[in-house]
Amino acid sequence: MFKKLPIIDDKNPLIRTKSEDVKLPLSDEDKALALDMLEYIKESQKEEIQKQYDIRAGVGLSAIQIGVAKRIIAIYFEEDGKTYEYLMANPIVTSISVKPTFLGSGEACLSVPKDVEGFVYRHQKITVKFFDILKGEQRVEKVSGFLSIVFQHEIDHLEGILYYDRINKKNPFQRIPDAIEL
Ligand SMILES: [Zn+2]
């Protein structure tokens, strides 16, 4: 059964909160919250759910977006016939590529009702250490491309950072040499 989560927007000061590490192993309450977040993201991609519940489609969600300052992130999307599904706690970026990447159409966020235009430069590749909530174990994974952008967008939320903070205010569509446009 779909649970419409109370997503807060960027007018709510809570969105700027720095989230705290989650205690491991996860409590039943934290695990239930994480699973609800993943379910929400998955379901949000179905047109009938968007219409029925008046929600937007998303590919990632951080707990702070529902007002919970815990380092929990859910990611789900399909790309080129492959499914990317992550439910993680306490992610730490352990290495980054120098090469930047960005979405040519810009980023969007479930907590930002009106899209802010401009390029958001991210690292093309990052290595992330996290607790995999679905598998119940610590993992290290190297991610690249769109997935890397989604990871960085969501990890930013844990620090209270929104994607538009990273847009050059004076020149939102500034081109950086060598950056890979997606
Ligand atoms: Zn967001």
Residues whose N, C-alpha, C, O or C-beta is under 5 A from the ligand:
A	BS01	ZN	A108 C109 L110
